[in-house]
Amino acid sequence: MLRNTLWNLLGEGLPMAAALLSIPWLISAVGMERFGALTLIWALLGYLGVLDLGLGRSLVQVVADRIGHAGGGHEAGQGAANTAGIAGPAIALMGAIGVLTGGAVALGAGLLADRFQLETGTSPDEIRTSLLVAAAIVPIALVSAGLRGVLEAHQRFRPISLVRMTVGVLNYLSPLFVLPFSQSLVPVIAAIAAGRFIGLVGYGVLAVGQVPDLLRPGRWGRPSLRGLFTMSAWMMLNNLVGPAMLYADRFILLSLVPAAMVAFYTTPFELLSRLMVIPGALSLALFPLASSLFRRDPPALGRILDTGGHLTLAVFLAMQAATIVGGETALELWLGPAFAANSASVLSILMLGVFFNATAYVPNTLIQSVGRVDVTARLQLAELPVYLGVLWLLAERYGAVGAAAAWSLRTAVDCGLLLVLLPRVAPGTGTVALTIGLRALLAGVAGLAGLLVGGPVGAAISLTGLLAVGLGSPAGCCAPGPGRSWPPRCARTGRCRCPRRCRRRG
């Protein structure tokens, strides 16, 4: 599990490094106007990825559940082979959705080009042709997501990360290779499309190698897709409501305070949001693992929660303490003393919310991994109006600090509710969920006290909470890989072969 998490982090981190390297060159080569249009096209492609109707994530759960339901040995291989019956039609449907969506983009290219022209001053013909090329990327991206879902269900994270790194690096570096020949956006987008196509081929080769029947539609059979579509509908709702809560604060704050004040909130928020790549990578590794184990070893979910929850607590409480100690200094060195004076308190409050948000990733992932995506979707729907009301009241009275407090309060409540709901859908996780909840509460109180005190004394208070959570990896550190039993035991004596730290739990 930890190895898969590290591969996921590497798959996210290398493209980010490529972006930092290439963006200054792109701006100087194509100019700020064309680069602005390029970023809008990147954003458009990102938002269109949501239109897979949640099928990509749902496919991971359904396929992993089938593999886990088949058991071990020969049955596991049989179950893995039979996944083509549901994966094949789902990927074909995602391809069809991609073609329709890409066609809609192509049909609206002229209208979109006129809007881009108003903002950037770039030639409408150049924008229109670039959008036509971008439209071809949409089906490539959706089919790639489906193929990647099959591989994630089989926990093939190392090859997935290698392909993702290749595509991510090409997304930012391939335009640099065409700049000596042309500064037009059209060859730049074409280079990005070529990188996405290389990724499609890579995922396709790996997925067909894992499930050969994907290339044999005649052997797909006619499995019931009702469960997949039901889950994907709830997943789609999650994908819509989640971003609404994530970005509502900006619009509400903008309507209440001057635009310059909004920057004091959005800048630290964007900075801290990058930390979510850590629990995101862990969640990506846990999702298929938990889906597979839920059928054949339900108690393993408690051990996974023990490992992932405590690991996340320790990492993010350490980050919280570091923010209290050096957050204002870092802002001052980065953006100047005037900005730091207005944004330091916002940064510290948001870091407390990031701590709870990161802690919520593991229970949220486990709830979805057992097929109860409806639970998280309903929870978000219930939270949305309450959060918007609290956000408006606090932002109107306290500005950026109030918006940060509202967001952090919501993440704390969301984390607590997820830990309460998890044992109801995944029996056997109650004790661990209670432990995680109490430790998160203690850590949150310590972090809040440290925030109010500030300085080295505040950091010492936060570190006290860190000691309460514990730095060690808990009993679940030997969570299984594909085809392995848990916990690992000696074939002769039947005794647990975990490391000494968790041997007492065996």
C-alpha positions in Angstrom: 0.0 0.0 0.0 2.7 2.5 0.9 4.7 1.5 -2.2 1.6 2.2 -4.4 1.1 5.5 -2.6 4.7 6.5 -3.4 4.2 5.6 -7.0 1.1 7.7 -7.2 2.9 10.7 -5.6 5.7 10.3 -8.2 3.1 10.2 -11.0 1.7 13.5 -9.7 5.0 15.2 -8.7 7.0 14.8 -11.9 4.4 16.5 -14.1 4.2 19.4 -11.6 8.0 19.8 -11.8 7.7 19.8 -15.6 5.1 22.5 -15.4 7.3 24.7 -13.2 10.2 24.2 -15.7 8.2 24.8 -18.9 5.7 27.5 -18.1 8.2 30.4 -18.0 9.6 29.3 -21.4 6.1 29.0 -22.9 5.1 32.5 -21.7 8.3 34.1 -23.1 7.9 32.2 -26.4 4.2 32.5 -27.2 3.4 35.6 -25.2 1.0 36.2 -22.3 -2.1 36.4 -24.6 -1.6 33.0 -26.3 -0.5 31.5 -23.0 -3.7 32.7 -21.4 -5.7 31.0 -24.2 -3.6 27.8 -23.6 -4.4 27.8 -19.9 -8.1 28.2 -20.7 -8.0 25.2 -23.1 -6.2 23.2 -20.4 -8.9 24.1 -17.9 -11.6 23.2 -20.5 -10.1 19.8 -21.0 -10.0 19.3 -17.2 -13.6 20.2 -16.7 -14.8 18.0 -19.6 -13.2 15.0 -17.8 -16.0 15.2 -15.3 -18.4 14.3 -18.1 -17.5 10.6 -17.9 -20.6 10.5 -15.6 -18.5 9.0 -12.8 -17.9 5.8 -14.8 -14.1 5.9 -14.4 -14.1 5.8 -10.6 -17.1 3.4 -10.4 -15.4 1.0 -12.8 -12.5 0.7 -10.4 -14.8 -0.3 -7.5 -16.9 -2.7 -9.5 -13.9 -4.5 -11.1 -12.0 -4.7 -7.9 -15.1 -6.0 -6.1 -15.4 -8.8 -8.7 -11.8 -9.7 -8.3 -12.2 -9.8 -4.5 -15.4 -11.8 -4.7 -13.7 -14.4 -6.8 -11.3 -15.2 -4.0 -7.8 -16.5 -4.4 -6.0 -19.0 -6.6 -7.6 -20.1 -9.8 -10.9 -18.4 -9.0 -9.1 -15.1 -8.7 -7.7 -15.5 -12.2 -11.1 -16.5 -13.5 -12.7 -13.4 -11.8 -10.0 -11.1 -13.3 -10.6 -12.5 -16.7 -14.4 -12.1 -16.4 -14.0 -8.4 -15.6 -13.9 -7.7 -19.4 -17.7 -8.4 -19.4 -18.4 -5.2 -17.5 -15.2 -3.2 -18.3 -15.5 -3.5 -22.0 -19.0 -2.1 -22.4 -18.2 0.7 -19.8 -15.0 1.8 -21.7 -16.9 1.7 -25.0 -19.6 3.9 -23.4 -17.0 6.3 -22.1 -15.6 6.5 -25.6 -19.0 7.3 -27.0 -19.5 10.0 -24.4 -16.1 11.4 -25.4 -17.0 11.5 -29.0 -20.3 13.3 -28.3 -18.6 15.8 -26.0 -15.7 16.4 -28.3 -18.2 16.9 -31.1 -20.0 19.5 -29.0 -16.8 21.3 -28.5 -16.0 21.2 -32.2 -19.5 22.5 -33.1 -19.1 25.4 -30.6 -15.5 26.1 -31.5 -16.5 29.3 -33.4 -18.5 30.7 -30.5 -15.8 29.8 -28.0 -13.1 31.3 -30.3 -15.0 34.6 -30.3 -15.1 34.6 -26.5 -11.4 33.8 -26.3 -10.7 36.6 -28.7 -12.3 39.1 -26.4 -10.0 38.1 -23.6 -6.7 37.5 -25.3 -6.6 39.4 -28.6 -5.4 36.2 -30.3 -6.6 35.4 -33.8 -10.1 33.8 -33.8 -9.0 31.4 -36.6 -6.0 30.2 -34.5 -8.2 29.7 -31.5 -10.9 27.9 -33.5 -8.4 25.5 -35.0 -6.8 24.9 -31.6 -10.2 24.0 -30.2 -10.9 21.6 -33.0 -7.6 19.8 -32.1 -8.6 19.9 -28.4 -11.9 18.4 -29.2 -10.1 15.3 -30.5 -8.4 14.9 -27.1 -11.7 14.5 -25.2 -12.5 10.9 -26.3 -8.8 10.0 -25.9 -8.9 11.2 -22.3 -12.1 9.4 -21.4 -11.1 6.1 -22.9 -7.7 6.4 -21.2 -9.6 7.0 -17.9 -11.5 3.8 -18.4 -8.4 1.7 -19.2 -6.6 3.2 -16.2 -9.6 2.2 -14.1 -9.2 -1.4 -15.1 -5.5 -1.2 -14.2 -6.2 0.5 -10.8 -8.7 -2.2 -10.0 -5.8 -4.8 -10.4 -3.5 -2.5 -8.4 -1.0 -2.0 -11.2 0.1 1.4 -9.9 3.7 1.2 -10.9 3.0 1.0 -14.7 0.1 3.4 -14.3 2.4 5.9 -12.7 5.0 5.5 -15.5 2.4 6.2 -18.2 0.9 9.1 -16.2 4.4 10.6 -15.7 5.0 10.3 -19.4 1.7 11.9 -20.4 2.0 14.6 -17.7 5.6 15.5 -18.7 4.6 15.6 -22.4 1.7 17.8 -21.6 4.0 20.6 -20.5 7.3 19.8 -22.3 6.1 18.7 -25.8 5.0 22.3 -26.7 8.6 23.4 -26.2 9.8 21.2 -29.1 7.5 22.9 -31.6 8.2 26.4 -30.5 11.4 26.7 -32.7 9.2 26.1 -35.7 6.0 28.0 -34.8 4.6 30.2 -32.0 1.0 29.4 -33.0 -1.3 27.6 -30.5 -2.3 25.0 -33.1 1.0 23.0 -33.2 1.2 23.4 -29.4 -2.2 21.8 -28.8 -1.4 19.2 -31.5 1.8 18.3 -29.5 -0.3 17.9 -26.3 -2.8 15.7 -28.2 0.1 13.5 -29.4 1.2 13.0 -25.8 -2.4 12.1 -24.8 -2.5 9.6 -27.6 0.8 8.0 -26.5 -0.8 7.7 -23.0 -3.9 6.0 -24.5 -1.7 3.4 -26.3 0.3 2.8 -23.1 -2.8 2.3 -21.0 -4.4 0.1 -23.8 -1.4 -2.2 -24.0 -1.2 -2.6 -20.2 -5.0 -3.2 -19.8 -5.2 -5.7 -22.7 -2.2 -7.5 -21.2 -4.1 -7.7 -17.9 -7.5 -8.5 -19.4 -7.1 -9.9 -22.9 -10.8 -10.2 -23.5 -11.1 -6.4 -23.7 -10.2 -6.8 -27.4 -12.9 -9.4 -27.9 -16.3 -7.8 -27.8 -18.0 -11.1 -28.7 -16.8 -12.4 -25.3 -18.0 -9.5 -23.2 -21.3 -11.2 -22.6 -24.2 -9.2 -21.3 -23.6 -8.4 -17.6 -26.0 -6.2 -15.7 -24.6 -2.7 -15.8 -27.3 -1.4 -13.5 -25.1 -1.4 -10.5 -22.3 0.4 -12.3 -24.7 3.1 -13.6 -26.2 3.6 -10.2 -22.9 4.0 -8.6 -21.6 6.3 -11.4 -24.7 8.5 -10.9 -23.9 9.0 -7.3 -20.2 9.5 -8.1 -21.1 12.2 -10.7 -23.1 13.9 -7.9 -20.1 13.8 -5.7 -18.0 15.3 -8.5 -20.4 18.2 -8.9 -21.2 19.0 -5.3 -17.6 18.7 -4.1 -16.1 21.4 -6.4 -19.2 23.6 -5.7 -18.3 23.7 -2.0 -14.6 24.0 -2.8 -15.0 27.2 -4.9 -18.1 28.8 -3.4 -16.0 30.7 -0.9 -14.2 32.6 -3.6 -17.4 33.9 -5.2 -19.1 34.7 -1.9 -16.0 36.5 -0.6 -15.6 38.4 -3.8 -19.2 39.7 -3.5 -18.5 41.0 0.1 -15.0 42.4 0.1 -12.7 44.2 -2.3 -11.0 42.0 -4.9 -7.6 42.7 -3.4 -8.7 41.2 -0.1 -9.7 38.0 -1.9 -6.1 37.4 -2.9 -5.2 37.2 0.8 -7.5 34.2 1.0 -7.1 32.5 -2.4 -3.2 32.5 -2.4 -2.7 30.5 0.8 -5.6 28.3 -0.1 -4.1 27.4 -3.5 -0.8 26.8 -1.8 -2.2 24.5 0.8 -4.5 22.7 -1.6 -1.4 21.3 -3.3 -0.8 19.3 -0.1 -3.9 17.3 -0.9 -1.9 15.3 -3.4 -0.5 13.3 -0.5 -3.9 11.9 0.9 -5.0 11.8 -2.8 -2.2 9.4 -3.7 -3.0 7.3 -0.6 -6.7 7.3 -1.5 -5.9 6.1 -5.0 -4.0 3.2 -3.6 -6.5 2.3 -1.0 -9.7 2.4 -3.2 -9.1 -0.8 -5.2 -7.4 -2.6 -2.3 -10.4 -2.0 0.0 -12.9 -2.8 -2.7 -11.2 -6.2 -3.3 -10.8 -7.1 0.4 -14.3 -6.1 1.4 -15.7 -9.4 0.1 -13.1 -11.9 1.2 -11.6 -10.2 4.3 -14.0 -7.5 5.7 -12.0 -7.0 9.0 -9.1 -5.8 6.8 -10.9 -2.5 6.3 -10.3 -1.7 10.0 -6.6 -2.4 9.6 -6.5 -0.3 6.5 -8.2 2.6 8.3 -5.7 2.2 11.2 -2.8 2.5 8.9 -4.0 5.2 6.5 -5.7 7.3 9.2 -2.8 7.4 11.6 -0.3 8.0 8.9 -2.3 10.9 7.6 -2.8 12.3 11.1 0.9 12.2 11.8 2.0 13.8 8.5 -0.5 16.6 8.5 -0.2 17.5 12.1 3.6 17.9 11.5 2.8 20.2 8.6 0.4 22.1 10.8 3.1 22.7 13.4 5.5 23.8 10.7 2.9 26.3 9.4 2.5 27.8 12.9 6.3 28.1 13.3 7.3 29.3 9.8 4.1 30.1 7.8 4.3 33.9 8.2 8.0 34.0 7.5 7.6 31.9 4.4 4.8 34.2 3.1 7.0 37.2 3.8 9.9 35.8 1.9 7.7 34.7 -1.0 5.2 37.7 -1.4 6.6 40.4 0.9 5.8 41.6 4.4 2.6 43.5 3.5 1.0 40.4 2.0 2.2 38.2 4.9 0.7 40.6 7.5 -2.7 40.2 5.9 -2.5 36.5 5.0 -0.6 34.8 7.8 -3.6 34.2 10.0 -5.6 33.0 7.0 -2.9 30.5 6.2 -2.8 29.1 9.8 -6.6 28.7 10.0 -6.8 27.1 6.5 -4.0 24.7 7.6 -6.2 23.5 10.4 -8.9 22.8 7.9 -6.5 21.0 5.6 -5.6 18.7 8.5 -9.2 17.6 8.9 -9.8 17.4 5.2 -6.8 15.1 4.8 -7.9 13.0 7.7 -11.3 12.6 6.0 -9.8 11.1 2.9 -9.4 7.6 4.2 -12.9 7.1 5.7 -14.4 8.7 2.6 -12.4 6.3 0.4 -13.4 3.3 2.4 -17.1 4.2 2.3 -16.9 4.6 -1.5 -14.9 1.4 -1.9 -17.7 -0.8 -0.5 -20.0 0.7 -3.1 -21.8 3.2 -0.9 -21.0 6.3 -2.9 -24.6 7.5 -2.1 -23.6 8.0 1.5 -20.9 10.5 0.7 -23.1 12.2 -1.9 -26.0 12.6 0.5 -23.7 13.9 3.1 -22.3 16.6 0.8 -25.8 17.6 -0.3 -26.8 18.0 3.4 -23.7 20.0 4.2 -23.9 22.4 1.2 -26.7 24.8 2.3 -25.5 24.9 5.9 -21.9 25.6 4.8 -23.0 28.3 2.4 -25.0 30.0 5.1 -22.2 29.9 7.7 -19.7 31.0 5.0 -21.8 34.1 4.1 -22.2 35.1 7.8 -18.6 34.7 8.8 -17.2 36.2 5.5 -19.5 39.2 5.8 -18.3 39.9 9.4 -14.7 38.8 9.3 -13.7 38.9 5.7 -11.0 36.5 4.6 -10.4 35.2 8.1 -14.1 34.4 8.4 -14.1 32.5 5.1 -11.1 30.5 6.2 -12.8 29.7 9.6 -16.0 28.6 7.8 -14.1 26.3 5.4 -12.1 24.8 8.2 -15.2 24.3 10.4 -16.9 22.4 7.5 -13.9 20.1 7.0 -13.9 19.3 10.7 -17.6 18.5 10.8 -17.3 16.5 7.5 -14.4 14.4 8.9 -16.3 13.6 12.1 -19.5 12.6 10.2 -17.6 10.3 7.9 -16.0 8.6 10.8 -19.4 8.1 12.4 -21.0 6.8 9.2 -18.1 4.4 8.2 -18.9 1.7 10.8 -22.5 1.6 9.5 -21.5 0.6 6.0 -18.3 -1.3 6.9 -18.8 -3.4 10.0 -15.6 -3.9 12.0 -14.3 -0.4 11.6 -16.1 1.1 14.6 -13.3 0.8 17.2 -10.6 2.2 14.8 -12.9 5.0 13.6 -13.6 6.0 17.2 -9.8 6.0 17.9 -9.1 8.1 14.8 -11.9 10.5 15.6 -10.8 11.1 19.2 -7.1 11.5 18.2 -8.1 13.9 15.4 -10.3 15.9 17.9 -7.4 16.1 20.3 -5.0 17.1 17.6 -7.5 19.7 16.3 -7.9 21.2 19.8 -4.1 21.3 20.2 -3.8 22.9 16.7 -6.4 25.5 17.5 -4.8 26.3 20.8 -1.4 26.6 19.1 -3.0 28.9 16.5 -4.4 31.2 19.2 -1.1 31.3 21.1 1.1 31.5 18.0 4.9 31.5 17.8 7.2 28.8 19.2 4.9 28.2 22.2 2.0 27.5 19.9 4.1 25.1 17.9 5.0 23.3 21.1 1.3 22.9 21.9 0.7 21.5 18.4 3.6 19.1 18.8 2.0 17.8 22.0 -1.0 16.8 19.9 1.4 15.2 17.5 2.8 13.0 20.3 -0.8 12.0 21.2 -1.4 10.9 17.7 1.8 8.9 17.5 4.5 8.9 14.9 4.7 5.1 14.4 3.0 3.1 11.6 0.1 1.2 13.1 -0.9 -2.5 12.9 -2.1 -2.3 9.3 1.4 -1.7 7.9 1.4 -5.1 6.3 -1.8 -4.5 4.3 -1.9 -7.1 1.5 -1.1 -6.8 -2.2 -3.0 -8.7 -4.9 -3.4 -12.4 -4.1 -1.9 -12.2 -0.6 -3.6 -13.0 2.6 -3.6 -10.7 5.6 -2.0 -10.6 8.1 1.1 -12.5 6.7 1.5 -15.7 8.7 4.1 -18.4 8.9 2.9 -21.5 6.9 4.3 -23.9 9.6 3.3 -22.2 12.9 0.5 -19.9 11.8 2.0 -17.0 13.7 2.0 -13.5 12.4 5.1 -12.4 10.5 4.5 -8.7 10.8 7.3 -6.4 11.9 7.9 -6.3 15.7 5.8 -3.1 16.1 2.6 -4.7 15.1 3.3 -8.4 16.0 1.3 -8.1 19.2 -1.8 -7.5 17.0 -1.3 -10.7 15.1 
